[in-house]
Amino acid sequence: MEAARDPARISPQCSEQQFAAMLQRMVANEAPRLFAVVQEYGDRVDRRVAAWGMAFADHAEVVAVDGGLRMNLRKPTNALHAFHIGSHVRARLVWFTPDAATEVSLGRVRLTRGCTDRKRLPGLPGWAVGTVPPMPAPPPHSWLATRRTDLERRQRWHPPC
């Protein structure tokens, strides 16, 4: 009886390549949706990503970017109340869209999609490489300028639209 349960004694039912393809399809079908909880200061004055989350079929997991808060919730929208602050900071849920990314920073190197004036990257069509300029300081009236945690000082400021 014990020998029948030992998977080492059972022959593979497909090739390694077929099994890898099955695993890729399984992961693609079962992957959770990624979202961010974004805090908005005023009416489009300033913003920051406050937390990241994964939405599964029956629940959502949320982790604050500063690592101080983790939540297991029934729905992603249930996380928003934890990130509203007073009457000036409201939270909104933003679903991650991979095609919306325009650049990726890797240390002192920045990869930019859709740039024509930078060095093209072989093997990555549509992407170019350049150096990362110094991070701009937020304007003095910015909400981020008034925040004093290490995380916000390291976080890249996003100018208003």
N, C-alpha and C positions, 0 to 999 in steps of 0.2 A: 504493500500500500504506500509506504513512504517513498519508494522509487518513482511512482507515478506522479507525485507532487514535485519532484526535483526538476526544475526547468533545464538543468544542465543535460538531462537525458532526453529532452524533446528537441527534435530537429526544427530549425528555423522554417517558417512557412513562406518566406519571401527573401529576396536578396537584400543586402545592406542598403543599396540604393533605393529600392522600393520602400523599405522600412523607414529610411530617412525622409522620403517624400510623404509617407503616411503621418509621421511625426510633425512635419511642417504644416500639413493640412489640419491636424488636430489642434496644434497650438494656434493657428490662425483663426480657427472656428471658435475656440474657447477663450481667446485673449480678452482680458477686461479692457474697457474703454478708459483712456487716460484723460483726466481733466485737471484744471487748476482752479483754486479759489483766489480770485483777484480782489484786492482791496482798492477801492477808488476813493480818492480824497476830493470832496466837493463835486462839482459838476464837470468831470473830465479835466480837473486841474493837475492831478498826479495819480499814479497807480503803482502797485507792486504785486508780485505773486506772493501770496501769504501761505499757501499750502498746495500740495499736490495730492491727487486722489486717483483711485482705481475703482471703476464701477463694475461690479460683477452682476450676474443675473439676479441674485437675491439680496445683495447688500453692497455697501461701499466702504472702502478703507481710505482714510484721509490722514496725512502727516503734514504738520506745519513745517515750513522751511527752516525755522530755527530749532526744530527737533523737540520743542517743549510740549507738543500736543499731538496725540494720536487718537483717532476716532474710528469706531466701527459703527456704521449707521445703516438704516434700512434703505435710504435714498441719498444720492449725492447732494441734493438741495438742502437736506437737513444740516449740512455743515455750515451753511451761510450764517446762521444766527451767531455762531461762535466767533465770527470775524467782523461783525458789525461793531463799530466803536462810536458811541455817542451819535450825534446827528450829522457829523461831517464825514464819517468814513462808513461806506457801505460795501458789502461784499457781493460779488457776482460769480457765477459758475461759468467757466469758459472751457468748452471741449477742445482737446488737443487736436490740431489738424497738421499732420506732418508737412504737407505741401506749403503751409504758411511760413515755415522757417526760411529766413533769408541769409542767415549767417550762423556759423558755429565757431566759437573761440576755443582754441587748444593752447593754453598757456599764452605765449607771445605771438601765436600765429592765428590768423582769422581766415576761415573759409567763407566765401561769399557766393551765393547763387545769383546768376543773372548779371554779373559784372563783366564789362567788356574792357575796362582799362587796367586790369590786373593780370598777373601771370596765370594762365590756364593750367588746370591740373589734368595730367593724362589719366585716363581711366575714370574720371568723374566728369562727364559731360555737363556743361552748364555751371560748373563751380570754378572759382579762381582763388588764389591765395594772396595774402598780403599780411603786413604786420599790424598788430593791435595798437591803435593810438592810445595815449593816456586817457583814462576814464574821465569824462567831463564832470566837473563839480555841479551838483544841482543848484538851481538858483536859490538865493537866500530865502525867498518866500515859500520854497518847496516844503511839502509835508515831510519828505525824506530827509531834508536838511535838519529838521527838528528832532528826528528820531536818533537815539544815541546808542543803539545796540551794535555790537560788533558785526552782526549779520548785515544790517542795513548799511553800515559804512562800507562793507565789501560789495554790496549788491549794486549792480549797474543801474544807473538812473535812466529812465525812459522819458524823453521830453514829451510834452503834450502834443496832441495831434494838430 
